[in-house]
Amino acid sequence: MFIDRQRPQPAPRTARLPWRGGAMAARCVTALVGGYAAAAVLATLIARLLPGDRAEVTAWGMTLSFLFYAVIGLWCFHEGRLARVLAAVWGIALAGGALLWLLGVRP
C-alpha cells in the first residue's frame, strides 16, 4: 500500500579545478582582443595586397573584417583545446603584423 520513496541521491561532487575560470577568461580575452587584432590585420592585408583602387580595396577589407571577427570569435568558443585557440588567433595577429611590417607602406 505504501510506496517506498527514497530521496534522490545528489550527484557526486567533483573537485573544482582552480584554473577552469582562468581558461574561460583567457578564451574570452583571446576572442575579444585577439579576434579584433587578427581581423584588423587580415583586413589591412587585404587592402594592401589586392590590386585596384585604394579606396575600393580598403572598403572590401573593412567589409570582410566583420566576417573575420565574427568567425574568429565563434571559433574561439567552439574549439575544445585552449592552446590551439591561443596559438591560432595570436599567431594570425602576430604573423600578419610581421608581414605588414615587412611589406612597408604602400607606394
C-alpha positions as CSV (number, residue, x, y, z in Angstrom):
1,M,0.0,0.0,0.0
2,F,2.7,2.4,0.9
3,I,5.2,3.3,-1.8
4,D,8.8,3.5,-0.6
5,R,10.0,6.8,-1.8
6,Q,13.7,7.4,-1.2
7,R,15.3,10.7,-1.5
8,P,17.2,11.1,-4.7
9,Q,21.0,10.9,-4.1
10,P,22.8,14.1,-5.0
11,A,25.3,13.8,-7.8
12,P,28.8,13.1,-6.7
13,R,30.8,16.3,-6.2
14,T,33.8,16.6,-8.4
15,A,36.8,18.7,-7.4
16,R,36.6,22.1,-8.9
17,L,39.7,22.8,-10.9
18,P,41.3,26.2,-9.9
19,W,42.4,27.0,-13.5
20,R,39.0,26.5,-15.0
21,G,37.8,30.1,-14.7
22,G,41.2,31.3,-15.9
23,A,40.9,29.2,-19.0
24,M,37.5,30.8,-19.8
25,A,38.9,34.2,-19.1
26,A,41.8,33.5,-21.5
27,R,39.3,32.3,-24.1
28,C,37.2,35.5,-23.7
29,V,40.2,37.8,-23.9
30,T,41.5,35.9,-27.0
31,A,38.1,36.1,-28.7
32,L,37.7,39.8,-28.0
33,V,41.1,41.3,-28.2
34,G,42.9,38.7,-30.3
35,G,40.0,38.3,-32.6
36,Y,40.0,42.1,-33.2
37,A,43.7,42.1,-33.8
38,A,43.5,39.2,-36.2
39,A,40.6,40.7,-38.1
40,A,42.3,44.1,-38.3
41,V,45.5,42.5,-39.6
42,L,43.6,40.4,-42.2
43,A,41.6,43.5,-43.3
44,T,44.8,45.5,-43.7
45,L,46.5,42.7,-45.6
46,I,43.5,42.5,-48.0
47,A,43.6,46.3,-48.5
48,R,47.4,46.1,-49.0
49,L,47.6,43.1,-51.3
50,L,44.5,43.3,-53.5
51,P,45.0,45.2,-56.8
52,G,42.7,48.0,-57.5
53,D,41.8,51.5,-56.3
54,R,42.9,52.1,-52.8
55,A,39.5,53.2,-51.6
56,E,37.8,50.2,-53.1
57,V,40.1,47.6,-51.7
58,T,40.1,49.3,-48.3
59,A,36.3,49.1,-48.3
60,W,36.4,45.4,-49.2
61,G,38.9,44.8,-46.4
62,M,36.8,46.6,-43.9
63,T,33.6,44.8,-45.0
64,L,35.3,41.4,-44.7
65,S,36.8,42.3,-41.3
66,F,33.3,42.0,-39.7
67,L,33.0,38.5,-41.1
68,F,36.6,37.6,-39.9
69,Y,35.9,38.9,-36.4
70,A,32.6,37.0,-36.1
71,V,34.1,33.7,-37.4
72,I,37.2,34.0,-35.2
73,G,35.1,34.9,-32.1
74,L,32.7,32.0,-32.6
75,W,35.6,29.6,-33.3
76,C,37.3,30.6,-30.1
77,F,34.4,29.1,-28.1
78,H,33.8,26.2,-30.4
79,E,37.3,24.7,-30.3
80,G,37.9,22.4,-27.4
81,R,41.6,23.0,-26.9
82,L,42.6,26.3,-25.5
83,A,46.2,26.0,-26.6
84,R,45.1,25.7,-30.2
85,V,42.8,28.7,-29.9
86,L,45.6,30.8,-28.4
87,A,48.2,29.7,-31.0
88,A,45.9,30.2,-33.9
89,V,44.4,33.6,-33.1
90,W,47.5,35.2,-31.7
91,G,49.6,33.6,-34.4
92,I,47.5,35.1,-37.1
93,A,47.7,38.5,-35.4
94,L,51.5,38.4,-34.9
95,A,52.3,36.8,-38.3
96,G,50.1,39.2,-40.1
97,G,51.5,42.2,-38.3
98,A,55.0,41.0,-39.1
99,L,54.1,40.6,-42.8
100,L,52.6,44.1,-42.8
101,W,55.8,45.4,-41.3
102,L,57.9,43.7,-43.9
103,L,55.7,45.0,-46.8
104,G,56.1,48.5,-45.5
105,V,53.9,51.4,-46.7
106,R,52.0,51.2,-49.9
107,P,53.6,53.3,-52.6
